[in-house]
């Protein structure tokens, strides 16, 4: 009896431990729009009461931006991806030994909001900005998917990208921002880009 029991236990154990290991399904970006560079920043300087125009980059040293499409649980989302950098210090308290840190920033839009941008109207993001510590596309993808899975910091209608079609040739916009925390009116600071370039950004 003990012999039969041992044989059964051995077969059961082998069966349990020989079950197939199945990987999960990786959620990845489907495609990406053309990568654009360097919009022109226009801002009104309150100190000297003059307009300044600068071929400035987003944040401290932004140089590329694009939209990516991703499908999560059969729903399409659109991610504005900014490649940027900032100056940090190895000794921040003393502001000594500066170095440039490059990283990625992202903003997630639902399809309806993405279509608003295509029609040159304001669009709401789902979350605060997604940020990596380095230029790492896989880390960026991982963080986007984690935001979609957890839906933490859900802030629709609070974080918005403002867009205005000035005429048939010019589009003005601001990168997504918390409107409640931003006190600079849109007509006092905006990025300007040709309509053709803006349309390229939204061809997904």
KOLVO-450317 format. One line per 5 residues: number of its first residue (from 0); their letters; for each residue x, y negated, z of N, C-alpha, C. Coordinates in nm, 2 decimals, padded with zeros to 4 digits. Layout:
# KOLVO-450317
NUM	A	X Y Z X Y Z X Y Z ~ ...
END
This chain:
# KOLVO-450317
0	XXXXX	00.08 00.12 00.00 00.00 00.00 00.00 00.09 -00.13 00.00 ~ 00.19 -00.12 00.08 00.28 -00.23 00.09 00.35 -00.25 -00.04 ~ 00.38 -00.14 -00.11 00.45 -00.15 -00.24 00.36 -00.22 -00.34 ~ 00.23 -00.18 -00.34 00.14 -00.25 -00.44 00.12 -00.40 -00.40 ~ 00.12 -00.43 -00.28 00.10 -00.57 -00.23 00.22 -00.65 -00.28
5	XXXXX	00.34 -00.59 -00.26 00.46 -00.66 -00.29 00.47 -00.69 -00.44 ~ 00.43 -00.59 -00.52 00.43 -00.60 -00.67 00.33 -00.71 -00.71 ~ 00.21 -00.71 -00.65 00.11 -00.81 -00.68 00.16 -00.95 -00.65 ~ 00.23 -00.96 -00.53 00.28 -01.09 -00.49 00.39 -01.14 -00.58 ~ 00.48 -01.05 -00.63 00.59 -01.08 -00.72 00.53 -01.13 -00.85
10	XXXXX	00.43 -01.06 -00.90 00.37 -01.10 -01.03 00.30 -01.24 -01.02 ~ 00.23 -01.26 -00.91 00.17 -01.39 -00.88 00.27 -01.50 -00.88 ~ 00.38 -01.47 -00.80 00.48 -01.58 -00.79 00.54 -01.61 -00.92 ~ 00.57 -01.51 -01.00 00.63 -01.54 -01.13 00.54 -01.61 -01.22 ~ 00.41 -01.58 -01.21 00.31 -01.65 -01.29 00.30 -01.79 -01.26
15	XXXXX	00.30 -01.82 -01.13 00.29 -01.96 -01.08 00.41 -02.04 -01.12 ~ 00.53 -01.99 -01.11 00.65 -02.07 -01.14 00.68 -02.07 -01.29 ~ 00.61 -01.99 -01.36 00.64 -01.99 -01.51 00.54 -02.07 -01.59 ~ 00.45 -02.14 -01.51 00.35 -02.22 -01.58 00.43 -02.33 -01.66 ~ 00.37 -02.36 -01.78 00.44 -02.46 -01.87 00.44 -02.60 -01.81
20	XXXXX	00.55 -02.67 -01.82 00.56 -02.80 -01.77 00.52 -02.89 -01.89 ~ 00.42 -02.98 -01.87 00.37 -03.06 -01.98 00.41 -03.21 -01.95 ~ 00.47 -03.27 -02.04 00.50 -03.42 -02.03 00.38 -03.50 -02.05 ~ 00.38 -03.62 -01.99 00.27 -03.71 -02.01 00.28 -03.78 -02.15 ~ 00.17 -03.85 -02.18 00.17 -03.92 -02.31 00.23 -04.06 -02.29
25	XXXXX	00.33 -04.09 -02.36 00.39 -04.22 -02.35 00.31 -04.33 -02.42 ~ 00.27 -04.43 -02.35 00.20 -04.54 -02.41 00.30 -04.64 -02.46 ~ 00.30 -04.66 -02.59 00.41 -04.75 -02.65 00.34 -04.86 -02.74 ~ 00.42 -04.96 -02.77 00.37 -05.06 -02.86 00.35 -05.00 -03.00 ~ 00.24 -05.05 -03.07 00.21 -05.00 -03.20 00.28 -05.07 -03.31
30	XXXXX	00.28 -05.20 -03.30 00.36 -05.28 -03.39 00.38 -05.42 -03.34 ~ 00.46 -05.50 -03.41 00.51 -05.63 -03.36 00.50 -05.73 -03.48 ~ 00.46 -05.85 -03.45 00.46 -05.96 -03.55 00.60 -06.00 -03.58 ~ 00.61 -06.09 -03.68 00.74 -06.14 -03.72 00.79 -06.23 -03.60 ~ 00.92 -06.21 -03.57 00.98 -06.28 -03.46 01.01 -06.43 -03.50
35	XXXXX	00.96 -06.52 -03.43 00.98 -06.66 -03.46 01.07 -06.73 -03.37 ~ 01.12 -06.85 -03.41 01.22 -06.91 -03.33 01.19 -07.06 -03.31 ~ 01.23 -07.12 -03.20 01.25 -07.26 -03.17 01.13 -07.35 -03.22 ~ 01.02 -07.36 -03.15 00.93 -07.46 -03.18 00.98 -07.60 -03.13 ~ 00.92 -07.71 -03.18 00.96 -07.84 -03.13 00.88 -07.88 -03.01
40	XXXXX	00.95 -07.93 -02.91 00.88 -07.98 -02.79 00.86 -08.13 -02.80 ~ 00.74 -08.18 -02.77 00.71 -08.32 -02.76 00.66 -08.35 -02.62 ~ 00.72 -08.44 -02.56 00.67 -08.48 -02.42 00.68 -08.63 -02.40 ~ 00.59 -08.67 -02.32 00.58 -08.82 -02.29 00.66 -08.84 -02.16 ~ 00.76 -08.92 -02.17 00.85 -08.96 -02.05 00.78 -09.07 -01.97
45	XXXXX	00.73 -09.04 -01.86 00.66 -09.14 -01.78 00.75 -09.25 -01.73 ~ 00.88 -09.22 -01.71 00.98 -09.31 -01.65 01.00 -09.43 -01.75 ~ 01.03 -09.40 -01.87 01.05 -09.51 -01.97 00.93 -09.53 -02.06 ~ 00.82 -09.46 -02.04 00.70 -09.47 -02.11 00.72 -09.46 -02.26 ~ 00.80 -09.35 -02.30 00.83 -09.33 -02.44 00.81 -09.18 -02.47
50	XXXXX	00.78 -09.15 -02.59 00.78 -09.01 -02.64 00.92 -08.96 -02.67 ~ 00.95 -08.84 -02.62 01.07 -08.77 -02.66 01.04 -08.65 -02.74 ~ 01.12 -08.63 -02.84 01.10 -08.51 -02.93 01.23 -08.43 -02.93 ~ 01.21 -08.30 -02.90 01.33 -08.22 -02.88 01.31 -08.08 -02.94 ~ 01.41 -08.04 -03.02 01.41 -07.90 -03.07 01.45 -07.81 -02.95
55	XXXXX	01.37 -07.81 -02.85 01.40 -07.74 -02.72 01.35 -07.60 -02.73 ~ 01.41 -07.52 -02.65 01.37 -07.38 -02.63 01.28 -07.37 -02.51 ~ 01.19 -07.26 -02.51 01.11 -07.24 -02.40 01.20 -07.22 -02.28 ~ 01.15 -07.26 -02.16 01.22 -07.25 -02.04 01.36 -07.31 -02.06 ~ 01.46 -07.24 -02.01 01.60 -07.30 -02.02 01.66 -07.27 -02.16
60	XXXXX	01.64 -07.15 -02.21 01.71 -07.12 -02.33 01.63 -07.01 -02.41 ~ 01.51 -07.04 -02.44 01.43 -06.95 -02.51 01.47 -06.95 -02.66 ~ 01.48 -06.83 -02.72 01.52 -06.83 -02.86 01.44 -06.74 -02.95 ~ 01.35 -06.66 -02.90 01.26 -06.57 -02.98 01.13 -06.55 -02.92 ~ 01.03 -06.54 -03.00 00.90 -06.50 -02.95 00.81 -06.43 -03.06
65	XXXXX	00.73 -06.34 -03.01 00.65 -06.26 -03.10 00.53 -06.20 -03.02 ~ 00.44 -06.14 -03.09 00.33 -06.06 -03.03 00.34 -05.92 -03.06 ~ 00.31 -05.83 -02.96 00.31 -05.69 -02.98 00.17 -05.63 -02.95 ~ 00.13 -05.53 -03.02 00.00 -05.46 -02.99 00.03 -05.33 -02.92 ~ -00.06 -05.30 -02.82 -00.05 -05.18 -02.75 -00.19 -05.13 -02.72
70	XXXXX	-00.21 -05.00 -02.73 -00.34 -04.94 -02.70 -00.33 -04.86 -02.57 ~ -00.42 -04.90 -02.48 -00.42 -04.83 -02.35 -00.56 -04.79 -02.32 ~ -00.59 -04.66 -02.30 -00.72 -04.60 -02.27 -00.82 -04.64 -02.38 ~ -00.77 -04.64 -02.51 -00.86 -04.67 -02.62 -00.90 -04.81 -02.63 ~ -00.82 -04.90 -02.57 -00.85 -05.04 -02.57 -00.72 -05.11 -02.62
75	XXXXX	-00.74 -05.20 -02.72 -00.62 -05.28 -02.77 -00.59 -05.40 -02.69 ~ -00.46 -05.42 -02.66 -00.42 -05.54 -02.59 -00.30 -05.60 -02.67 ~ -00.28 -05.73 -02.65 -00.18 -05.80 -02.73 -00.09 -05.88 -02.63 ~ 00.04 -05.86 -02.65 00.14 -05.91 -02.56 00.23 -06.01 -02.62 ~ 00.22 -06.13 -02.57 00.31 -06.24 -02.61 00.45 -06.21 -02.54
80	XXXXX	00.55 -06.19 -02.62 00.68 -06.16 -02.57 00.78 -06.28 -02.60 ~ 00.84 -06.33 -02.49 00.94 -06.44 -02.50 01.07 -06.39 -02.46 ~ 01.17 -06.41 -02.54 01.31 -06.38 -02.50 01.38 -06.51 -02.46 ~ 01.42 -06.52 -02.33 01.47 -06.64 -02.28 01.59 -06.62 -02.19 ~ 01.64 -06.72 -02.12 01.75 -06.71 -02.03 01.75 -06.82 -01.93
85	XXXXX	01.83 -06.81 -01.83 01.83 -06.91 -01.72 01.97 -06.91 -01.66 ~ 02.01 -07.02 -01.61 02.14 -07.04 -01.54 02.12 -07.00 -01.39 ~ 02.20 -06.90 -01.35 02.20 -06.86 -01.21 02.34 -06.88 -01.15 ~ 02.35 -06.87 -01.02 02.48 -06.89 -00.95 02.51 -06.77 -00.87 ~ 02.63 -06.73 -00.87 02.68 -06.61 -00.79 02.68 -06.65 -00.64
90	XXXXX	02.69 -06.78 -00.62 02.68 -06.83 -00.48 02.57 -06.94 -00.48 ~ 02.45 -06.90 -00.48 02.34 -07.00 -00.50 02.33 -07.11 -00.40 ~ 02.37 -07.08 -00.27 02.36 -07.18 -00.17 02.46 -07.29 -00.19 ~ 02.58 -07.26 -00.26 02.68 -07.35 -00.29 02.68 -07.40 -00.43 ~ 02.59 -07.34 -00.51 02.58 -07.36 -00.65 02.72 -07.35 -00.72
95	XXXXX	02.78 -07.24 -00.70 02.91 -07.21 -00.75 02.91 -07.09 -00.84 ~ 03.00 -07.08 -00.94 03.01 -06.97 -01.03 02.88 -06.95 -01.11 ~ 02.84 -07.04 -01.19 02.72 -07.02 -01.27 02.74 -06.92 -01.38 ~ 02.63 -06.85 -01.42 02.63 -06.76 -01.53 02.49 -06.76 -01.59 ~ 02.49 -06.71 -01.72 02.36 -06.71 -01.79 02.30 -06.57 -01.78
100	XXXXX	02.18 -06.57 -01.73 02.10 -06.44 -01.72 01.99 -06.44 -01.83 ~ 02.00 -06.34 -01.92 01.90 -06.33 -02.02 01.79 -06.23 -01.98 ~ 01.66 -06.26 -02.02 01.56 -06.17 -01.97 01.44 -06.19 -02.07 ~ 01.33 -06.11 -02.04 01.21 -06.11 -02.12 01.09 -06.15 -02.04 ~ 01.00 -06.23 -02.10 00.87 -06.27 -02.03 00.76 -06.23 -02.12
105	XXXXX	00.65 -06.18 -02.06 00.54 -06.13 -02.14 00.40 -06.18 -02.08 ~ 00.31 -06.20 -02.17 00.17 -06.23 -02.13 00.07 -06.14 -02.20 ~ -00.02 -06.08 -02.13 -00.11 -05.98 -02.19 -00.25 -06.05 -02.22 ~ -00.30 -06.03 -02.34 -00.43 -06.08 -02.38 -00.52 -05.97 -02.43 ~ -00.65 -05.98 -02.39 -00.74 -05.88 -02.45 -00.77 -05.92 -02.60
110	XXXXX	-00.83 -05.83 -02.67 -00.85 -05.86 -02.82 -00.93 -05.98 -02.84 ~ -01.04 -06.00 -02.77 -01.12 -06.12 -02.78 -01.04 -06.25 -02.77 ~ -00.95 -06.25 -02.66 -00.87 -06.37 -02.64 -00.77 -06.39 -02.75 ~ -00.71 -06.28 -02.79 -00.61 -06.29 -02.90 -00.68 -06.34 -03.03 ~ -00.80 -06.31 -03.05 -00.88 -06.36 -03.17 -00.90 -06.51 -03.15
115	XXXXX	-00.92 -06.55 -03.03 -00.93 -06.70 -03.00 -00.81 -06.77 -03.05 ~ -00.69 -06.72 -03.02 -00.57 -06.78 -03.07 -00.56 -06.79 -03.22 ~ -00.61 -06.68 -03.29 -00.61 -06.68 -03.43 -00.70 -06.79 -03.49 ~ -00.80 -06.83 -03.41 -00.89 -06.93 -03.45 -00.85 -07.07 -03.39 ~ -00.73 -07.08 -03.34 -00.67 -07.20 -03.29 -00.75 -07.26 -03.17
120	XXXXX	-00.79 -07.17 -03.08 -00.86 -07.21 -02.96 -00.79 -07.15 -02.84 ~ -00.81 -07.20 -02.72 -00.75 -07.16 -02.60 -00.78 -07.01 -02.57 ~ -00.69 -06.94 -02.50 -00.71 -06.80 -02.47 -00.66 -06.77 -02.33 ~ -00.73 -06.68 -02.26 -00.69 -06.65 -02.12 -00.61 -06.52 -02.12 ~ -00.51 -06.52 -02.03 -00.43 -06.40 -02.01 -00.49 -06.32 -01.89
125	XXXXX	-00.45 -06.19 -01.88 -00.50 -06.11 -01.78 -00.43 -06.12 -01.65 ~ -00.30 -06.16 -01.66 -00.21 -06.15 -01.54 -00.12 -06.27 -01.54 ~ -00.04 -06.29 -01.43 00.07 -06.37 -01.43 00.17 -06.32 -01.53 ~ 00.28 -06.40 -01.55 00.38 -06.35 -01.65 00.44 -06.22 -01.60 ~ 00.47 -06.13 -01.70 00.55 -06.01 -01.67 00.70 -06.05 -01.70
130	XXXXX	00.78 -06.01 -01.62 00.92 -06.05 -01.63 01.02 -05.94 -01.60 ~ 01.12 -05.92 -01.69 01.22 -05.83 -01.67 01.35 -05.90 -01.61 ~ 01.44 -05.83 -01.56 01.56 -05.89 -01.51 01.67 -05.90 -01.61 ~ 01.66 -05.83 -01.72 01.75 -05.83 -01.83 01.68 -05.82 -01.96 ~ 01.76 -05.82 -02.07 01.70 -05.80 -02.21 01.69 -05.65 -02.23
135	XXXXX	01.58 -05.59 -02.19 01.56 -05.45 -02.20 01.42 -05.42 -02.24 ~ 01.41 -05.37 -02.37 01.27 -05.35 -02.43 01.20 -05.24 -02.36 ~ 01.27 -05.14 -02.32 01.20 -05.02 -02.25 01.15 -05.06 -02.11 ~ 01.23 -05.15 -02.04 01.18 -05.20 -01.91 01.06 -05.29 -01.93 ~ 01.06 -05.36 -02.04 00.95 -05.45 -02.07 00.82 -05.37 -02.10
140	XXXXX	00.84 -05.26 -02.18 00.72 -05.18 -02.21 00.67 -05.11 -02.08 ~ 00.76 -05.06 -02.00 00.72 -05.00 -01.88 00.64 -05.09 -01.79 ~ 00.68 -05.22 -01.78 00.61 -05.31 -01.69 00.48 -05.35 -01.75 ~ 00.47 -05.36 -01.88 00.34 -05.39 -01.94 00.24 -05.28 -01.91 ~ 00.28 -05.15 -01.93 00.19 -05.04 -01.91 00.15 -05.03 -01.76
145	XXXXX	00.25 -05.06 -01.67 00.22 -05.06 -01.53 00.11 -05.16 -01.49 ~ 00.12 -05.28 -01.55 00.02 -05.38 -01.52 -00.11 -05.34 -01.57 ~ -00.12 -05.27 -01.69 -00.25 -05.23 -01.74 -00.30 -05.11 -01.65 ~ -00.22 -05.03 -01.60 -00.26 -04.92 -01.52 -00.32 -04.97 -01.38 ~ -00.25 -05.07 -01.32 -00.29 -05.11 -01.19 -00.39 -05.23 -01.19
150	XXXXX	-00.37 -05.31 -01.29 -00.45 -05.43 -01.30 -00.44 -05.51 -01.18 ~ -00.32 -05.52 -01.12 -00.30 -05.61 -01.01 -00.28 -05.75 -01.06 ~ -00.30 -05.85 -00.97 -00.29 -05.99 -01.01 -00.38 -06.03 -01.13 ~ -00.50 -05.97 -01.13 -00.59 -06.00 -01.24 -00.64 -06.14 -01.23 ~ -00.61 -06.22 -01.33 -00.63 -06.36 -01.32 -00.70 -06.42 -01.45
155	XXXXX	-00.78 -06.35 -01.51 -00.84 -06.40 -01.63 -00.92 -06.53 -01.60 ~ -00.91 -06.63 -01.69 -00.97 -06.76 -01.68 -00.89 -06.85 -01.59 ~ -00.77 -06.81 -01.53 -00.69 -06.89 -01.45 -00.56 -06.92 -01.53 ~ -00.50 -06.82 -01.59 -00.38 -06.83 -01.67 -00.41 -06.84 -01.81 ~ -00.39 -06.96 -01.88 -00.43 -06.98 -02.01 -00.32 -07.03 -02.11
160	XXXXX	-00.34 -06.99 -02.23 -00.25 -07.05 -02.34 -00.34 -07.15 -02.41 ~ -00.30 -07.27 -02.41 -00.38 -07.38 -02.48 -00.33 -07.40 -02.62 ~ -00.42 -07.41 -02.71 -00.39 -07.42 -02.85 -00.48 -07.53 -02.92 ~ -00.42 -07.61 -03.01 -00.50 -07.71 -03.08 -00.45 -07.72 -03.22 ~ -00.54 -07.71 -03.31 -00.51 -07.73 -03.45 -00.52 -07.88 -03.48
165	XXXXX	-00.41 -07.94 -03.50 -00.40 -08.09 -03.52 -00.45 -08.13 -03.66 ~ -00.41 -08.05 -03.76 -00.46 -08.07 -03.89 -00.43 -07.94 -03.97 ~ -00.44 -07.94 -04.10 -00.42 -07.82 -04.18 -00.28 -07.77 -04.19 ~ -00.19 -07.85 -04.13 -00.05 -07.82 -04.14 00.02 -07.80 -04.00 ~ -00.04 -07.85 -03.90 00.03 -07.86 -03.77 -00.06 -07.79 -03.66
170	XXXXX	00.01 -07.71 -03.58 -00.06 -07.65 -03.46 00.02 -07.69 -03.34 ~ -00.05 -07.73 -03.23 00.01 -07.76 -03.10 -00.03 -07.66 -03.00 ~ 00.06 -07.63 -02.91 00.02 -07.53 -02.81 00.12 -07.54 -02.69 ~ 00.07 -07.47 -02.58 00.16 -07.45 -02.46 00.16 -07.31 -02.44 ~ 00.28 -07.26 -02.38 00.28 -07.12 -02.34 00.19 -07.10 -02.23
175	XXXXX	00.14 -06.98 -02.20 00.05 -06.95 -02.09 00.09 -07.01 -01.96 ~ 00.00 -07.07 -01.89 00.04 -07.13 -01.76 -00.09 -07.13 -01.67 ~ -00.06 -07.14 -01.54 -00.17 -07.16 -01.44 -00.22 -07.30 -01.45 ~ -00.34 -07.32 -01.51 -00.39 -07.45 -01.52 -00.42 -07.52 -01.39 ~ -00.45 -07.45 -01.29 -00.47 -07.51 -01.16 -00.35 -07.57 -01.10
180	XXXXX	-00.23 -07.52 -01.14 -00.10 -07.56 -01.08 -00.03 -07.66 -01.17 ~ -00.08 -07.68 -01.29 -00.01 -07.77 -01.39 -00.08 -07.90 -01.40 ~ 00.00 -08.01 -01.37 -00.06 -08.14 -01.36 -00.03 -08.22 -01.49 ~ 00.05 -08.17 -01.58 00.08 -08.24 -01.70 -00.03 -08.22 -01.81 ~ -00.10 -08.32 -01.85 -00.20 -08.30 -01.95 -00.15 -08.25 -02.08
185	XXXXX	-00.23 -08.18 -02.15 -00.19 -08.12 -02.28 -00.14 -08.23 -02.38 ~ -00.21 -08.34 -02.38 -00.17 -08.44 -02.47 -00.04 -08.52 -02.43 ~ 00.02 -08.48 -02.32 00.15 -08.54 -02.28 00.27 -08.45 -02.30 ~ 00.24 -08.32 -02.32 00.35 -08.23 -02.34 00.29 -08.10 -02.42 ~ 00.36 -08.07 -02.53 00.31 -07.96 -02.61 00.43 -07.92 -02.71
190	XXXXX	00.42 -07.79 -02.75 00.51 -07.74 -02.85 00.43 -07.76 -02.99 ~ 00.51 -07.79 -03.09 00.45 -07.81 -03.22 00.52 -07.72 -03.32 ~ 00.43 -07.66 -03.41 00.48 -07.56 -03.50 00.39 -07.57 -03.63 ~ 00.45 -07.54 -03.74 00.36 -07.54 -03.86 00.25 -07.43 -03.85 ~ 00.14 -07.46 -03.92 00.03 -07.37 -03.92 00.08 -07.23 -03.98
195	XXXXX	00.16 -07.24 -04.08 00.21 -07.11 -04.14 00.29 -07.03 -04.05 ~ 00.38 -07.09 -03.97 00.45 -07.02 -03.87 00.37 -06.96 -03.76 ~ 00.27 -07.04 -03.71 00.18 -07.00 -03.61 00.10 -06.88 -03.66 ~ 00.05 -06.88 -03.78 -00.02 -06.77 -03.84 00.06 -06.64 -03.84 ~ 00.19 -06.65 -03.87 00.28 -06.54 -03.88 00.28 -06.47 -03.74
200	XXXX	00.28 -06.55 -03.63 00.28 -06.50 -03.50 00.16 -06.41 -03.46 ~ 00.05 -06.43 -03.54 -00.07 -06.36 -03.50 -00.12 -06.26 -03.61 ~ -00.02 -06.22 -03.69 -00.06 -06.12 -03.80 -00.04 -05.98 -03.75 ~ -00.13 -05.93 -03.67 -00.12 -05.79 -03.62 -00.24 -05.71 -03.68
END
